[in-house]
Amino acid sequence: MEHVEIKLGQDDFFDQIVRDGLPEGGDLVMITKDVATDEGRPAVCLSFTVQLPDGKHAKAQVVTTVRMFQAMAAALVGRYGNL
């Protein structure tokens, strides 16, 4: 599993990541796997297309546990409420 950080209200960092990152294809998909960890816990994968510097497209993804994803979502609800 990947390292996970939560950075809420970090406007400058947000803009830097968007500006300096690879262009994305707007095709975000969330996929879960019910038994993914050694302990038998579920995981979630966020996958999306990026455009590489040579113009080719490639799939990128990040994987974390559902537990960690839920904690991140709860942090969003805590800061912004139920929009």
GIFENQUI-V521589 format. One record per pair of residues at least 12 apart in sequence whose C-alpha atoms are under 6 Angstrom apart, sorted by the first residue. I is the first residue (numbers start at 1). J is the second residue. If there is no record, write none. Layout:
i:I j:J
i:I j:J
This chain:
i:1 j:63
i:1 j:64
i:22 j:50
i:23 j:50
i:23 j:51
i:24 j:49
i:24 j:50
i:25 j:49
i:25 j:50
i:27 j:48
i:28 j:47
i:28 j:48
i:29 j:46
i:29 j:47
i:30 j:45
i:30 j:46
i:31 j:44
i:31 j:45
i:32 j:44
i:42 j:66
i:43 j:64
i:43 j:65
i:43 j:66
i:44 j:63
i:44 j:64
i:44 j:65
i:44 j:66
i:45 j:62
i:45 j:63
i:46 j:61
i:46 j:62
i:47 j:60
i:47 j:61
i:48 j:60
